[in-house]
Amino acid sequence: MLRNQRQIQTSINKVLDGLVFAISLWLAHGLRAVLHFEVFGGTAEIAPFKGAYVWISVLLLFVAPFVLDTQGFYSRSAWPSRAQTVWPLAKASVLITLLIITVMFAFRIQLTRSVILMFAVLSIALAWAKEEGSLRWQRRRLTRADLQKRIILLGSPEETQNMLGRIDDTNDTSYRVVLQFNIDRDPIERLLRLMHEHSANVVLINAGHTKFDKIEQVINACELEGVEVWLAADFFNTQIARTAVDDFHGVPLLVFHSAPAASLQGLAKQAIDFGGALAMLVLLSPVLLLCALAVKITSPGPILFRQKRSGINGRPFTMYKFRSMGTNAEQRKHELAAMNEMSGPVFKVANDPRITPIGRFLRRFSLDELPQLFNVLKGAMSLVGPRPLPVDETRRFEDLAHRRRLSVKPGLTCLWQISGRNEINEFSDWVRLDLEYIDNWSLWLDIKILFRTIPVVFIGTGAK
């Protein structure tokens, strides 16, 4: 399915999904009133569906599609499996339910707890039923010959066979290939006659870039006929980059990107970064004050350690930490070069003699990292992302592929941080975890990493 068709369908689905979640809250309320039970104990009485219930249901019209989008619900394949539908739907329902509970506590709203629980179950069930019904209706509708796109595949025999295999693999009944046209052998005039004979409404060109002169003739001919031309943009063999079509001041572009593209999930990540950093600074302000006093009292020198680190795309920024070493730590670094335990450009020494007693405690529980919340507020860092390296270390990267870890904002925590970082001594393994994060990034992955970071901090498996 083409992107513009998917966009129209997605817009319709977002409206329907918002209605489904709003109706689920109303049905949960009604079901609770009929059954007269409370799974958490308490009274069986329930207030009418008004007030807070109404405005939360209205809020769901907008919040539900947004959360579903962050979980990749609208980026599934055109004909997804049940697992591809149920899993992101379940994750989104849990997040929406947690959001409702948070709003209840924040604004002291009294809602029946059983209603919230039944809402979570009903929202998944109704949204899944809507998806199943929609897919069955589409399949039945698109089997009609008058509604199918009639495609002529144009290219060399090998190229058209390759594209035909791709179409067959998708089981997409909205298209029907009526002809394969050999651009190397047959003249353009014959293509025009065949277009008329088969009433084709699409010519799909899957030909190499060496045939651009013939491709231009085909496009010009189809332009006059009013027939759509789809040009397969696979001229270059990329290994990991994903391709997108965009527009730059009226100029159509092919965009190759190997880092997460701009999306609603990206905007949600920025909002969570700012809101999360601000909330943590407020909640942990007593801890920050105690750490600052401990550093000041136990060791001469500044409270904060400032260092230039490589941010997104290598752009330097000043990173803050509570000082955990003596003031001459940088000058003594060359003395410990032979003790470096990490391969590659990174410097890491267990039981570093430069660390102060209070610094060792701060590092063990990652308390020295807390000032980086100010870096997150300023937008130089994220809550989750590859850990920022000193500028001089990134300049010593021997493998240029390692620089792709700089294609996203650095973070307070990452996969390396929660994967036993003290046992990882190969820089290539560190980079592999960072690239695994970048290639599989989603908002849900960030949330999982944040939750897995909590026990790591409390257990005290921070830096040595």
C-alpha positions as CSV (number, residue, x, y, z in Angstrom):
1,M,0.0,0.0,0.0
2,L,1.3,3.5,-0.9
3,R,2.2,6.0,1.8
4,N,-0.6,8.4,0.9
5,Q,-3.2,5.6,1.1
6,R,-1.7,4.5,4.4
7,Q,-1.9,8.0,5.7
8,I,-5.6,8.3,4.8
9,Q,-6.3,5.0,6.4
10,T,-4.3,5.8,9.5
11,S,-6.1,9.1,10.0
12,I,-9.5,7.3,9.9
13,N,-8.2,4.6,12.3
14,K,-7.0,7.2,14.7
15,V,-10.4,8.7,15.0
16,L,-12.0,5.3,15.3
17,D,-9.5,4.2,17.9
18,G,-10.0,7.3,20.0
19,L,-13.8,6.5,20.0
20,V,-13.1,2.9,20.9
21,F,-11.1,3.8,24.0
22,A,-13.7,6.5,25.0
23,I,-16.5,4.0,24.6
24,S,-14.5,1.4,26.5
25,L,-14.5,3.6,29.6
26,W,-18.3,4.2,29.2
27,L,-18.9,0.4,28.8
28,A,-16.7,-0.4,31.8
29,H,-18.7,2.0,33.9
30,G,-21.9,0.5,32.7
31,L,-20.8,-3.1,33.2
32,R,-19.6,-2.2,36.8
33,A,-23.0,-0.7,37.5
34,V,-24.8,-3.8,36.2
35,L,-22.6,-6.4,38.0
36,H,-22.4,-4.5,41.3
37,F,-19.0,-5.7,42.4
38,E,-15.7,-4.3,43.4
39,V,-12.6,-6.5,42.7
40,F,-10.5,-4.6,45.2
41,G,-13.2,-4.7,48.0
42,G,-15.1,-1.7,49.2
43,T,-18.6,-0.6,48.4
44,A,-20.6,-1.6,45.4
45,E,-22.0,1.9,44.9
46,I,-20.9,3.8,41.8
47,A,-21.4,7.4,40.7
48,P,-23.3,8.3,37.5
49,F,-21.2,8.6,34.3
50,K,-20.6,12.3,34.5
51,G,-18.0,14.8,35.7
52,A,-14.5,13.3,35.7
53,Y,-15.6,10.2,33.7
54,V,-16.9,12.4,30.9
55,W,-13.8,14.7,30.5
56,I,-11.5,11.7,30.8
57,S,-13.4,9.9,28.0
58,V,-13.1,13.1,25.9
59,L,-9.4,13.2,26.7
60,L,-9.1,9.6,25.5
61,L,-10.3,10.7,22.0
62,F,-6.9,12.4,21.6
63,V,-4.6,10.6,24.0
64,A,-5.3,7.1,22.9
65,P,-4.3,7.5,19.2
66,F,-1.1,9.3,20.3
67,V,-0.1,6.5,22.7
68,L,-0.9,3.9,20.1
69,D,1.3,5.7,17.6
70,T,4.2,5.8,20.1
71,Q,3.9,2.0,20.3
72,G,4.2,1.5,16.5
73,F,0.5,0.5,16.1
74,Y,0.1,2.6,13.0
75,S,3.5,1.6,11.5
76,R,2.6,-2.1,11.2
77,S,2.5,-3.8,7.8
78,A,-0.7,-3.3,5.7
79,W,-1.8,-6.9,6.5
80,P,-0.4,-7.5,10.1
81,S,-0.5,-10.7,12.0
82,R,-2.6,-11.0,15.2
83,A,0.6,-10.8,17.3
84,Q,1.6,-7.5,15.5
85,T,-1.8,-6.1,16.5
86,V,-2.3,-7.4,20.0
87,W,1.2,-6.7,21.4
88,P,1.4,-2.9,20.7
89,L,-2.3,-2.6,21.5
90,A,-1.8,-4.2,25.0
91,K,1.3,-2.0,25.7
92,A,-0.7,1.1,24.7
93,S,-3.6,0.1,26.9
94,V,-1.4,-0.4,29.9
95,L,0.2,3.0,29.4
96,I,-3.1,4.7,29.0
97,T,-4.5,3.0,32.1
98,L,-1.4,4.1,34.1
99,L,-1.9,7.6,32.7
100,I,-5.5,7.6,34.0
101,I,-4.3,6.4,37.4
102,T,-1.7,9.1,37.5
103,V,-4.2,11.8,36.6
104,M,-6.5,10.4,39.4
105,F,-3.8,10.8,42.0
106,A,-2.5,14.1,40.7
107,F,-5.9,15.8,40.7
108,R,-7.4,13.7,43.5
109,I,-10.2,12.3,41.3
110,Q,-12.3,9.6,42.9
111,L,-12.9,6.9,40.2
112,T,-14.0,3.4,40.9
113,R,-11.0,1.1,40.6
114,S,-12.9,-1.8,39.1
115,V,-13.9,0.5,36.2
116,I,-10.3,1.3,35.5
117,L,-9.4,-2.4,35.5
118,M,-12.3,-3.3,33.2
119,F,-11.5,-0.4,30.9
120,A,-8.0,-1.8,30.3
121,V,-9.4,-5.2,29.4
122,L,-12.3,-3.8,27.3
123,S,-10.1,-1.4,25.4
124,I,-7.9,-4.2,24.2
125,A,-10.8,-6.4,23.3
126,L,-12.8,-3.8,21.4
127,A,-9.8,-2.3,19.6
128,W,-8.7,-5.8,18.5
129,A,-12.2,-6.6,17.4
130,K,-12.3,-3.4,15.4
131,E,-9.0,-4.3,13.7
132,E,-10.2,-7.8,12.8
133,G,-13.4,-6.5,11.4
134,S,-11.6,-3.8,9.4
135,L,-9.1,-6.3,7.9
136,R,-11.9,-8.7,6.9
137,W,-13.9,-5.9,5.3
138,Q,-10.8,-4.7,3.4
139,R,-9.9,-8.2,2.1
140,R,-13.5,-8.8,1.0
141,R,-13.7,-5.4,-0.7
142,L,-10.3,-5.6,-2.4
143,T,-11.0,-8.9,-4.1
144,R,-13.4,-7.1,-6.3
145,A,-11.8,-6.7,-9.8
146,D,-13.2,-3.2,-10.3
147,L,-11.5,-1.9,-7.2
148,Q,-8.0,-3.5,-7.8
149,K,-5.1,-1.6,-9.2
150,R,-4.1,-3.1,-12.5
151,I,-0.3,-2.9,-12.7
152,I,2.2,-3.3,-15.5
153,L,5.6,-4.3,-14.2
154,L,8.4,-2.6,-16.3
155,G,12.1,-3.6,-16.2
156,S,14.4,-6.4,-17.2
157,P,13.0,-10.0,-16.8
158,E,15.1,-10.4,-13.6
159,E,13.9,-7.1,-12.2
160,T,10.2,-7.7,-12.9
161,Q,10.4,-11.2,-11.5
162,N,11.9,-9.9,-8.3
163,M,9.2,-7.3,-7.9
164,L,6.5,-9.9,-8.7
165,G,7.9,-12.1,-6.0
166,R,7.7,-9.2,-3.5
167,I,4.0,-8.6,-4.4
168,D,3.1,-12.2,-4.1
169,D,4.8,-12.5,-0.7
170,T,2.6,-9.7,0.7
171,N,-0.7,-11.5,-0.3
172,D,-2.0,-8.0,-1.0
173,T,-5.2,-8.4,-3.1
174,S,-5.6,-4.7,-3.8
175,Y,-3.2,-5.1,-6.8
176,R,-3.2,-7.3,-9.8
177,V,-0.3,-7.6,-12.2
178,V,-1.6,-7.7,-15.7
179,L,1.6,-7.6,-17.7
180,Q,5.4,-7.8,-17.4
181,F,7.1,-5.4,-19.9
182,N,10.8,-5.9,-20.9
183,I,12.3,-2.5,-21.1
184,D,15.5,-3.8,-22.6
185,R,13.8,-5.4,-25.6
186,D,10.3,-3.9,-26.3
187,P,9.8,-0.3,-27.7
188,I,7.9,2.3,-25.7
189,E,5.2,2.4,-28.4
190,R,4.2,-1.2,-27.6
191,L,3.9,-0.3,-23.9
192,L,1.3,2.3,-24.8
193,R,-0.8,-0.2,-26.8
194,L,-0.6,-2.7,-24.0
195,M,-1.7,0.0,-21.5
196,H,-4.8,0.6,-23.5
197,E,-5.5,-3.2,-24.1
198,H,-5.3,-4.0,-20.4
199,S,-6.8,-0.8,-19.0
200,A,-3.8,-0.4,-16.8
201,N,-3.8,2.4,-14.2
202,V,-0.3,1.9,-12.8
203,V,3.1,1.3,-14.4
204,L,5.6,0.1,-11.8
205,I,9.1,0.7,-13.0
206,N,11.7,-1.5,-11.4
207,A,14.7,-0.8,-13.6
208,G,18.3,0.0,-12.9
209,H,19.7,3.6,-12.9
210,T,21.5,2.9,-16.2
211,K,18.1,3.1,-18.0
212,F,17.2,6.5,-16.9
213,D,16.7,7.7,-20.5
214,K,14.1,5.1,-21.2
215,I,12.5,5.6,-17.8
216,E,12.0,9.3,-18.6
217,Q,10.3,8.4,-21.9
218,V,7.9,6.0,-20.0
219,I,7.1,8.7,-17.4
220,N,6.4,11.3,-20.1
221,A,4.1,8.9,-22.0
222,C,2.2,7.9,-18.9
223,E,1.9,11.6,-17.9
224,L,0.0,12.3,-21.1
225,E,-2.2,9.2,-20.6
226,G,-3.1,10.1,-17.0
227,V,-1.6,6.8,-15.8
228,E,0.2,6.6,-12.4
229,V,3.9,5.8,-12.5
230,W,5.6,4.1,-9.5
231,L,9.4,4.2,-9.6
232,A,11.1,1.7,-7.4
233,A,13.9,3.7,-5.7
234,D,16.3,0.8,-5.0
235,F,19.2,2.0,-7.1
236,F,21.7,1.8,-4.3
237,N,22.5,-1.3,-2.1
238,T,22.5,0.0,1.4
239,Q,23.3,-2.3,4.4
240,I,21.4,-0.7,7.3
241,A,20.0,2.6,6.1
242,R,16.3,2.9,5.7
243,T,14.8,4.8,2.8
244,A,12.1,7.5,3.0
245,V,10.6,9.8,0.4
246,D,10.4,13.5,1.3
247,D,10.2,17.0,-0.1
248,F,12.7,19.8,0.2
249,H,11.3,23.2,-1.0
250,G,9.5,21.5,-3.8
251,V,12.3,19.1,-4.7
252,P,11.5,15.4,-4.2
253,L,14.1,13.6,-2.2
254,L,15.1,10.1,-1.3
255,V,16.3,10.1,2.3
256,F,18.6,7.4,3.6
257,H,18.8,7.3,7.4
258,S,20.3,4.8,9.8
259,A,19.2,6.5,13.0
260,P,15.6,6.9,14.3
261,A,13.7,9.3,12.0
262,A,11.6,12.2,13.3
263,S,8.3,10.9,14.6
264,L,5.6,11.4,17.3
265,Q,7.5,8.9,19.4
266,G,10.5,11.2,19.2
267,L,8.4,14.1,20.4
268,A,7.0,12.0,23.2
269,K,10.6,11.1,24.1
270,Q,11.5,14.8,24.3
271,A,8.5,15.5,26.5
272,I,9.3,12.6,28.8
273,D,13.0,13.8,29.0
274,F,12.0,17.3,30.1
275,G,9.1,16.3,32.4
276,G,11.1,13.3,33.9
277,A,14.2,15.4,34.5
278,L,12.3,18.2,36.1
279,A,10.3,15.8,38.3
280,M,13.4,13.9,39.4
281,L,15.3,17.2,40.2
282,V,12.4,18.3,42.5
283,L,11.9,14.9,44.1
284,L,15.7,14.2,44.6
285,S,16.6,17.8,45.6
286,P,17.4,16.7,49.2
287,V,19.6,13.9,47.8
288,L,21.4,16.4,45.5
289,L,21.9,18.7,48.5
290,L,23.4,16.0,50.7
291,C,25.7,14.8,47.9
292,A,26.9,18.3,47.3
293,L,27.6,18.9,51.0
294,A,29.4,15.5,51.3
295,V,31.7,16.4,48.4
296,K,32.4,19.8,49.7
297,I,33.1,18.7,53.3
298,T,35.2,15.6,52.5
299,S,37.4,16.8,49.7
300,P,38.9,20.2,48.7
301,G,37.9,21.6,45.3
302,P,34.7,22.3,43.4
303,I,31.5,20.3,44.0
304,L,30.8,19.7,40.3
305,F,33.1,18.1,37.8
306,R,32.7,19.7,34.3
307,Q,34.0,18.0,31.2
308,K,33.5,18.4,27.4
309,R,31.7,15.4,26.1
310,S,30.5,14.4,22.6
311,G,26.8,15.0,22.1
312,I,24.6,14.3,19.1
313,N,26.6,13.9,15.9
314,G,29.7,14.6,18.0
315,R,28.8,18.2,18.9
316,P,30.7,19.0,22.2
317,F,28.7,20.0,25.3
318,T,29.7,20.5,29.0
319,M,28.6,17.5,31.1
320,Y,28.1,17.9,34.8
321,K,28.9,15.3,37.5
322,F,29.5,15.4,41.3
323,R,33.2,15.4,41.6
324,S,34.3,11.9,42.7
325,M,38.1,12.3,42.2
326,G,40.8,14.6,43.4
327,T,41.3,17.9,41.7
328,N,44.5,16.6,39.9
329,A,42.7,13.6,38.4
330,E,43.1,14.7,34.8
331,Q,46.8,15.4,35.3
332,R,47.4,11.9,36.7
333,K,45.5,10.1,34.0
334,H,48.6,9.5,31.9
335,E,50.2,7.7,34.9
336,L,47.5,5.1,34.9
337,A,47.4,4.5,31.1
338,A,49.1,1.0,31.5
339,M,46.2,0.0,33.9
340,N,43.5,0.7,31.4
341,E,41.1,-2.3,31.4
342,M,39.0,-1.2,28.4
343,S,40.1,-1.9,24.8
344,G,39.8,0.9,22.2
345,P,39.8,4.6,22.9
346,V,38.0,4.5,26.2
347,F,39.8,4.8,29.6
348,K,38.5,2.6,32.5
349,V,40.4,1.5,35.6
350,A,38.9,-0.6,38.4
351,N,39.8,0.7,41.9
352,D,41.1,3.9,40.4
353,P,43.4,5.5,43.0
354,R,42.3,9.0,42.0
355,I,38.7,8.4,43.4
356,T,38.0,9.9,46.8
357,P,36.3,7.8,49.6
358,I,33.0,9.7,49.2
359,G,33.4,9.6,45.4
360,R,33.6,5.7,45.6
361,F,30.2,5.7,47.4
362,L,28.6,8.1,45.0
363,R,29.8,6.1,42.0
364,R,28.6,2.8,43.5
365,F,25.0,4.1,43.5
366,S,25.4,6.3,40.4
367,L,24.7,9.4,42.6
368,D,27.5,11.2,40.9
369,E,25.5,11.2,37.7
370,L,22.5,13.1,39.1
371,P,23.7,16.6,38.0
372,Q,23.3,15.4,34.4
373,L,19.6,15.9,34.9
374,F,20.4,19.6,34.2
375,N,22.0,18.5,30.9
376,V,18.7,16.7,30.1
377,L,16.7,19.8,30.9
378,K,18.9,21.9,28.6
379,G,18.3,19.4,25.8
380,A,22.0,18.2,25.5
381,M,21.2,14.8,26.8
382,S,18.3,12.4,27.1
383,L,17.2,10.1,30.0
384,V,18.0,7.1,27.8
385,G,20.7,7.0,25.2
386,P,24.4,6.0,24.6
387,R,26.6,7.3,27.4
388,P,28.5,10.4,26.3
389,L,32.3,10.0,25.9
390,P,34.9,12.7,26.3
391,V,35.7,14.5,23.1
392,D,39.3,13.3,23.0
393,E,38.1,9.7,23.2
394,T,35.6,10.0,20.3
395,R,38.4,11.6,18.2
396,R,40.4,8.3,18.6
397,F,37.7,6.1,17.1
398,E,39.5,3.7,14.8
399,D,36.3,2.3,13.2
400,L,34.1,5.0,11.6
401,A,31.1,2.7,12.1
402,H,31.5,3.4,15.8
403,R,30.5,7.1,15.2
404,R,27.0,6.0,14.5
405,R,26.5,5.8,18.3
406,L,26.7,9.6,18.1
407,S,23.7,9.8,15.8
408,V,21.3,10.1,18.8
409,K,21.4,12.2,22.0
410,P,23.5,10.7,24.7
411,G,21.7,9.5,27.8
412,L,21.8,9.0,31.6
413,T,21.3,5.3,31.1
414,C,21.5,2.8,28.3
415,L,21.7,-0.9,27.5
416,W,25.3,-0.9,28.4
417,Q,24.5,0.6,31.8
418,I,22.0,-2.2,32.7
419,S,23.9,-5.1,31.0
420,G,26.7,-5.5,33.5
421,R,28.9,-2.7,32.3
422,N,31.6,-3.5,34.9
423,E,32.1,-6.9,33.2
424,I,32.3,-5.4,29.6
425,N,35.9,-4.7,28.7
426,E,35.7,-4.7,25.0
427,F,34.8,-1.3,23.5
428,S,33.3,-3.1,20.5
429,D,30.8,-4.9,22.8
430,W,29.8,-1.5,24.3
431,V,29.3,0.0,20.8
432,R,27.3,-3.2,19.8
433,L,24.9,-2.6,22.6
434,D,24.5,1.1,21.7
435,L,23.9,0.3,18.0
436,E,21.4,-2.4,19.1
437,Y,19.5,0.3,21.0
438,I,19.6,2.7,18.0
439,D,18.4,0.1,15.5
440,N,15.6,-1.1,17.7
441,W,14.6,2.2,19.4
442,S,11.1,2.7,20.5
443,L,9.5,4.6,23.4
444,W,8.6,1.2,25.0
445,L,12.3,0.2,24.9
446,D,13.2,3.5,26.7
447,I,10.6,2.7,29.4
448,K,11.9,-0.8,29.8
449,I,15.5,0.5,30.2
450,L,14.4,3.1,32.7
451,F,12.7,0.5,34.8
452,R,15.6,-1.9,34.6
453,T,17.9,0.9,35.7
454,I,16.2,1.3,39.1
455,P,17.4,-2.0,40.6
456,V,20.8,-1.5,39.1
457,V,21.1,1.8,41.0
458,F,19.7,0.4,44.3
459,I,21.8,-2.8,44.2
460,G,24.9,-0.6,43.8
461,T,26.3,-2.0,40.5
462,G,27.4,1.4,39.3
463,A,30.9,2.4,38.2
464,K,33.8,1.1,40.2
